[in-house]
Amino acid sequence: MKKLMLGLILGTLLAGCGNGASSVPEEPKEQEQTSEQEQNVFVKLEQTTEDTALRDAAYEKVLKNETQTGGYMGENTPELQEDFGVQSIEFNAVIEAINSIYGSFYEYGILYLKNQESGAKESGVWVGIKNPDDKAEELARRLQKQVDEGKILAKYIHLFESEYSEWDNQDLMYEVSKAIKPMKDAMPEPERVALSMSVDTITRTIEIGHDFLTEEQIETLKDKFADYEMDFTQEGRMLPLPGEPDVEYQEEPVSHKQTKEGSWVMKVSADGMLVVEAQPDDFSATGGVPEHYGAVGYNFPKANEKLKIGQRVIVEASGPIAESYPGQGRAKFVTVLPAYQPKGADITEEDVVRKAIEQREENPYAEGIREITYNKEKDEWTLTIVSSMEPEPVVTDITIADQK
């Protein structure tokens, strides 16, 4: 959580930086020692005044920020306070100056933060400029003026000559993507492939996340980009090849213990499926609904042949989930969980859900299943459905006879 919050703060500060915002990594990797190019300082800011009242006042205000005091970033340590202060004061000053002088900084250099809470030895804003010119000198002049006025501290800002810009990093990533594309396109279902690529701003390490590259293909890429470090990470299980199963079942298909693990399969088709989480989220603390059932429409070829409505499943996605409602994504593997069947019952919860859905008219909203109960004396089931996307939540009880 701590790293996530630091990244969110950084993203907020970058919002006013135009196209240059995309060139700054949200969570740069920590460098225990300054790199060779970081030592190539072209201007060193001087702490010319001891009157830092303006900066001190800004820092006190930062420490009262709810993000800082509310525990959203973890334990409120002195190191975290200093990191947050540098991000809010010095980094903001650098962003404003760059935005004014350069507009987009994308083609001119690189920009990143180092945080003690992420392991760096000291907090700091690092600005690397490729081929420093008059604009670089103006940047240094403006920042030095703010130091002279006691608004920022010189020790937190590092200006150095960089061998590359973020534009160069993007060009490198483009070359990598061109090399990987034939490998991806050769897959039987390339649209289901998970692939992410980035170039580390500080180290220029090429980082690739995937679920399909073979060891031979990885070695081919390493040879092609031998001048760079490459970091390959397998994202989940490898994408199944033709003939390999992408649906798995538990050893025991039925259980006498009822749980709310996984998600319900609510719809299936030749192209995909809709699943709704069995356990709701409570968003009332943030002004949302108290009973919200997450839902995702997954692209999953031949879902209607592999799965049944009413099954409770765990889905391993391939790639990101679009933040709509329902969400949209691609499924790589589906694990079918055991269906609950109390002792004495003739059917399972899977049968109950399927029969209930068959009885209802199709609803434009994804509906959640609040509860499924079995009444042994009446020999019937009751399924409670909740639609929390209506203007007012709609709760419906459906009775299903315990008959096959």
MIKE-561778 format. One record per residue (C-alpha): z, y, x; residue number from 0. Coordinates in steps of 0.02 Angstrom, whole numbers, plus 50000, padded with zeros to 5 digits. Each point is the difference from the previous one (the first is absolute). Layout:
MIKE-561778
((Z, Y, X), NUM)
...
end
This chain:
MIKE-561778
((50000, 50000, 50000), 0)
((50041, 50118, 50141), 1)
((49826, 49992, 50076), 2)
((49919, 50014, 49829), 3)
((50094, 50160, 49959), 4)
((49956, 50078, 50167), 5)
((49818, 49962, 49965), 6)
((50011, 50078, 49827), 7)
((50076, 50159, 50070), 8)
((49865, 50011, 50130), 9)
((49866, 49977, 49869), 10)
((50074, 50142, 49897), 11)
((50003, 50118, 50147), 12)
((49818, 49960, 50036), 13)
((49943, 50043, 49825), 14)
((49948, 50176, 50049), 15)
((49903, 49949, 50155), 16)
((49830, 49976, 49920), 17)
((49891, 49860, 50067), 18)
((50108, 49992, 50154), 19)
((50138, 49916, 49899), 20)
((49909, 49834, 50004), 21)
((49999, 50000, 50189), 22)
((50188, 49986, 50018), 23)
((50082, 49829, 49988), 24)
((50148, 49990, 49882), 25)
((50101, 49892, 50116), 26)
((49941, 50009, 50182), 27)
((50063, 49866, 50115), 28)
((50143, 50043, 50112), 29)
((49967, 50024, 50185), 30)
((50151, 49965, 50111), 31)
((49921, 50098, 50141), 32)
((49878, 50143, 49986), 33)
((49823, 49941, 50028), 34)
((49892, 50061, 50144), 35)
((49903, 50119, 49889), 36)
((50160, 50066, 49918), 37)
((50053, 50056, 50172), 38)
((49841, 50101, 50018), 39)
((50081, 50157, 49929), 40)
((49884, 50151, 49987), 41)
((50133, 50121, 49938), 42)
((50188, 49979, 49998), 43)
((50093, 50105, 49873), 44)
((50150, 50093, 50071), 45)
((50166, 50021, 49912), 46)
((50009, 50189, 50027), 47)
((50145, 50042, 49885), 48)
((50173, 49935, 49962), 49)
((50001, 50088, 49831), 50)
((49943, 49857, 49890), 51)
((50086, 50060, 49841), 52)
((49840, 49984, 49898), 53)
((49970, 49823, 50056), 54)
((50184, 49957, 49975), 55)
((49994, 50065, 49821), 56)
((49843, 49900, 49964), 57)
((50082, 49845, 50073), 58)
((50155, 50020, 49891), 59)
((49887, 50012, 49849), 60)
((49909, 49843, 50052), 61)
((50163, 49904, 50013), 62)
((50039, 50044, 49819), 63)
((49834, 49932, 49939), 64)
((50024, 49862, 49871), 65)
((49886, 49885, 50098), 66)
((50119, 50017, 50146), 67)
((50165, 49993, 49905), 68)
((49952, 49873, 49867), 69)
((49987, 49852, 50118), 70)
((49814, 49976, 49968), 71)
((49968, 49989, 50188), 72)
((50145, 49887, 50042), 73)
((50162, 50041, 50088), 74)
((50015, 50186, 50030), 75)
((50022, 49991, 50189), 76)
((49990, 50148, 50121), 77)
((49836, 49927, 50065), 78)
((49927, 49993, 49825), 79)
((50056, 50178, 49966), 80)
((49915, 50060, 50158), 81)
((49841, 49905, 49960), 82)
((49996, 50072, 49825), 83)
((50030, 50175, 50068), 84)
((49855, 49987, 50123), 85)
((49884, 49933, 49865), 86)
((50047, 50139, 49880), 87)
((50003, 50146, 50123), 88)
((49902, 49975, 50162), 89)
((49870, 49883, 49927), 90)
((49972, 50116, 49853), 91)
((49978, 50147, 50119), 92)
((49872, 49902, 50101), 93)
((49905, 49949, 49844), 94)
((49991, 50178, 49935), 95)
((49938, 50066, 50168), 96)
((49869, 49862, 50018), 97)
((49941, 50026, 49823), 98)
((49980, 50186, 50030), 99)
((49911, 49984, 50168), 100)
((49898, 49840, 49984), 101)
((49989, 49962, 49815), 102)
((49968, 49815, 50019), 103)
((50072, 49937, 50164), 104)
((49907, 49836, 49983), 105)
((49870, 50027, 50136), 106)
((50112, 50097, 50120), 107)
((50141, 49881, 50041), 108)
((50145, 49895, 49940), 109)
((50168, 50041, 49921), 110)
((50154, 49892, 49973), 111)
((50189, 49995, 49988), 112)
((50126, 49897, 50095), 113)
((50162, 49958, 49912), 114)
((50164, 49940, 50076), 115)
((50035, 49899, 49843), 116)
((49838, 49905, 50035), 117)
((50054, 49966, 50179), 118)
((49930, 50147, 50097), 119)
((50111, 50074, 50136), 120)
((49987, 50174, 49926), 121)
((49933, 50089, 49846), 122)
((49841, 50097, 50028), 123)
((49832, 50063, 49940), 124)
((49858, 49950, 50115), 125)
((49835, 50094, 49996), 126)
((49859, 49930, 50106), 127)
((49847, 50111, 50014), 128)
((49835, 49938, 50069), 129)
((49922, 50129, 50116), 130)
((50125, 50142, 49970), 131)
((49913, 50167, 49973), 132)
((50041, 50171, 49930), 133)
((50060, 49924, 49837), 134)
((50124, 49892, 50094), 135)
((50064, 50153, 50092), 136)
((50019, 50092, 49834), 137)
((50097, 49853, 49929), 138)
((50119, 50005, 50148), 139)
((50017, 50188, 49984), 140)
((50045, 49994, 49816), 141)
((50127, 49861, 50024), 142)
((50077, 50089, 50150), 143)
((50018, 50157, 49893), 144)
((50099, 49900, 49872), 145)
((50110, 49932, 50140), 146)
((50028, 50179, 50062), 147)
((50052, 50049, 49823), 148)
((50125, 49857, 49990), 149)
((49909, 49914, 49858), 150)
((49961, 49836, 50092), 151)
((50061, 49912, 50157), 152)
((49882, 49976, 50147), 153)
((50071, 49831, 50052), 154)
((49933, 49914, 49845), 155)
((49816, 50049, 50023), 156)
((49888, 49919, 50130), 157)
((49824, 50064, 50033), 158)
((49891, 49890, 50110), 159)
((49818, 49965, 50039), 160)
((49938, 49846, 49910), 161)
((49857, 49890, 50057), 162)
((49945, 49976, 49819), 163)
((50011, 50073, 49826), 164)
((50034, 49918, 49834), 165)
((49812, 50013, 49971), 166)
((49975, 49889, 50153), 167)
((50125, 49876, 49930), 168)
((49905, 49997, 49836), 169)
((49837, 49969, 50093), 170)
((50084, 49855, 50089), 171)
((50060, 49929, 49835), 172)
((49825, 50016, 49930), 173)
((49930, 49899, 50145), 174)
((50132, 49866, 49969), 175)
((49958, 49994, 49815), 176)
((49815, 49977, 50042), 177)
((50044, 49853, 50113), 178)
((50109, 49917, 49867), 179)
((49883, 50028, 49852), 180)
((49883, 49852, 50037), 181)
((50153, 49887, 50016), 182)
((50065, 50059, 49833), 183)
((49830, 49989, 49913), 184)
((49981, 49820, 50061), 185)
((50152, 49948, 49897), 186)
((49957, 49906, 49838), 187)
((50093, 50132, 49897), 188)
((50001, 50157, 50107), 189)
((50068, 50104, 49856), 190)
((50165, 49902, 50011), 191)
((50025, 50033, 50185), 192)
((50152, 50101, 50055), 193)
((49956, 50119, 50142), 194)
((50088, 50153, 50067), 195)
((49960, 50096, 50159), 196)
((50077, 50145, 50093), 197)
((50009, 50075, 50173), 198)
((50173, 50050, 50062), 199)
((49999, 50186, 50032), 200)
((50109, 49989, 50155), 201)
((49949, 49838, 50085), 202)
((49823, 49977, 49929), 203)
((50045, 49821, 49961), 204)
((49878, 49930, 49873), 205)
((50102, 49924, 49859), 206)
((49918, 49875, 49883), 207)
((50078, 49914, 49850), 208)
((49901, 49855, 49927), 209)
((50005, 49832, 49913), 210)
((49834, 49925, 50056), 211)
((49961, 50026, 50185), 212)
((49993, 49842, 50105), 213)
((50069, 49988, 50176), 214)
((49821, 49998, 50066), 215)
((49957, 50159, 49905), 216)
((50158, 50085, 50063), 217)
((49954, 49958, 50179), 218)
((49824, 50068, 49970), 219)
((50073, 50165, 49941), 220)
((50120, 50009, 50147), 221)
((49854, 49977, 50120), 222)
((49896, 50133, 49912), 223)
((50142, 50128, 50008), 224)
((50073, 49945, 50166), 225)
((50046, 50179, 50048), 226)
((50129, 50008, 49860), 227)
((50154, 49905, 49948), 228)
((49974, 49905, 49838), 229)
((50137, 49946, 49881), 230)
((49952, 49871, 49867), 231)
((50118, 49962, 49856), 232)
((49967, 49863, 49874), 233)
((50041, 50066, 49826), 234)
((50074, 49856, 49903), 235)
((49910, 49835, 49996), 236)
((49821, 49985, 50054), 237)
((49873, 50020, 49861), 238)
((49954, 49825, 49938), 239)
((49827, 49938, 50041), 240)
((49887, 49909, 49874), 241)
((50082, 49837, 49949), 242)
((50173, 50058, 50049), 243)
((50123, 50028, 49856), 244)
((50056, 50174, 49954), 245)
((50122, 49943, 49865), 246)
((50152, 49896, 50041), 247)
((50130, 49914, 49891), 248)
((50181, 49953, 50032), 249)
((50049, 49818, 50018), 250)
((50092, 50006, 49834), 251)
((49892, 50085, 49867), 252)
((50145, 50013, 49876), 253)
((50177, 50064, 50023), 254)
((50155, 49998, 49889), 255)
((50058, 50164, 50080), 256)
((49933, 50162, 49928), 257)
((49957, 50141, 50121), 258)
((49905, 50165, 50001), 259)
((49913, 49971, 50164), 260)
((49820, 50054, 50021), 261)
((49880, 50065, 49868), 262)
((49926, 49936, 49837), 263)
((49815, 49963, 49988), 264)
((49950, 50098, 49844), 265)
((49810, 49993, 50010), 266)
((49871, 49899, 50097), 267)
((49812, 50014, 50016), 268)
((49860, 49942, 50112), 269)
((50030, 50150, 50113), 270)
((50187, 50023, 50003), 271)
((50168, 50007, 49913), 272)
((50134, 50118, 49936), 273)
((50179, 49962, 50051), 274)
((50158, 50088, 49942), 275)
((50163, 49993, 50096), 276)
((50135, 49893, 49921), 277)
((50138, 50117, 50060), 278)
((49993, 50183, 49943), 279)
((50035, 50156, 50102), 280)
((50120, 50135, 49940), 281)
((49928, 50175, 50030), 282)
((50122, 50094, 49888), 283)
((50087, 50080, 50150), 284)
((49838, 50091, 50043), 285)
((49955, 50047, 49822), 286)
((49895, 49845, 49967), 287)
((50021, 49856, 49879), 288)
((50151, 49885, 50018), 289)
((49897, 49841, 49976), 290)
((49833, 50004, 50090), 291)
((49902, 49841, 50035), 292)
((49883, 50014, 50148), 293)
((49825, 49932, 49971), 294)
((49849, 49968, 50109), 295)
((49823, 49950, 49960), 296)
((49942, 49889, 50142), 297)
((49823, 49957, 50048), 298)
((50010, 49811, 50018), 299)
((49838, 49900, 49980), 300)
((50006, 49860, 49870), 301)
((50176, 50046, 49948), 302)
((49967, 49924, 49829), 303)
((49964, 49832, 50082), 304)
((50146, 50004, 50122), 305)
((50140, 50075, 49895), 306)
((50068, 50003, 49822), 307)
((50072, 50140, 49895), 308)
((50189, 49981, 49995), 309)
((50023, 49937, 50176), 310)
((50127, 50089, 50108), 311)
((49927, 50035, 50171), 312)
((50022, 50086, 50168), 313)
((49843, 50087, 50059), 314)
((49958, 50037, 50181), 315)
((49881, 50147, 49999), 316)
((49858, 50030, 50120), 317)
((50003, 50184, 50047), 318)
((50083, 50145, 49908), 319)
((50041, 50016, 49815), 320)
((49928, 50155, 49914), 321)
((50138, 50103, 49922), 322)
((49936, 50004, 49822), 323)
((50078, 49914, 49850), 324)
((49968, 49861, 50001), 325)
((49974, 50000, 50188), 326)
((49838, 49931, 50069), 327)
((49982, 49883, 50148), 328)
((49930, 49839, 50069), 329)
((50096, 49836, 50001), 330)
((49994, 49883, 50149), 331)
((50124, 49863, 49953), 332)
((50091, 49959, 49840), 333)
((50156, 49894, 49995), 334)
((50038, 49926, 49828), 335)
((50187, 49989, 49970), 336)
((50086, 49861, 49901), 337)
((50001, 50029, 49812), 338)
((50170, 50007, 49915), 339)
((50034, 49861, 49874), 340)
((50176, 49979, 49934), 341)
((50062, 49824, 49968), 342)
((49949, 49942, 49828), 343)
((49852, 50120, 49985), 344)
((49825, 49931, 49974), 345)
((49906, 50147, 50078), 346)
((50025, 50116, 50148), 347)
((50014, 50188, 50016), 348)
((49818, 49998, 50058), 349)
((49947, 49926, 49834), 350)
((50107, 50127, 49907), 351)
((49922, 50149, 50089), 352)
((49825, 49934, 49974), 353)
((50028, 49969, 49814), 354)
((50080, 50171, 49977), 355)
((49853, 50089, 50081), 356)
((49877, 49900, 49893), 357)
((50091, 50062, 49844), 358)
((49992, 50184, 50047), 359)
((49857, 50121, 49992), 360)
((49947, 50065, 50170), 361)
((50104, 50150, 50052), 362)
((49922, 50137, 50109), 363)
((50162, 50009, 50097), 364)
((50074, 49870, 50114), 365)
((50152, 49925, 49916), 366)
((50155, 49930, 50080), 367)
((50098, 49847, 49950), 368)
((50182, 50049, 49985), 369)
((50071, 49832, 49951), 370)
((49957, 49822, 49952), 371)
((50134, 49898, 49911), 372)
((50005, 49826, 49926), 373)
((50104, 49960, 49845), 374)
((50035, 49815, 50002), 375)
((50071, 49995, 49822), 376)
((49847, 50085, 49924), 377)
((49884, 49915, 50125), 378)
((49909, 50162, 50032), 379)
((49972, 50130, 50135), 380)
((50014, 50189, 49991), 381)
((49897, 50108, 50117), 382)
((50038, 50187, 50012), 383)
((49854, 50110, 50055), 384)
((50021, 50182, 50055), 385)
((49862, 50128, 50011), 386)
((50073, 50144, 50103), 387)
((49836, 50095, 50014), 388)
((50000, 50055, 49818), 389)
((50072, 50174, 49960), 390)
((50156, 49904, 49949), 391)
((50037, 49825, 50066), 392)
((49948, 49868, 49873), 393)
((50102, 49840, 49994), 394)
((49931, 49848, 49909), 395)
((50081, 49830, 49971), 396)
((49883, 49852, 49978), 397)
((50061, 49830, 49938), 398)
((49914, 49843, 50065), 399)
((50034, 49826, 49933), 400)
((50047, 49873, 50131), 401)
((49847, 49893, 49970), 402)
((49861, 49948, 50116), 403)
end
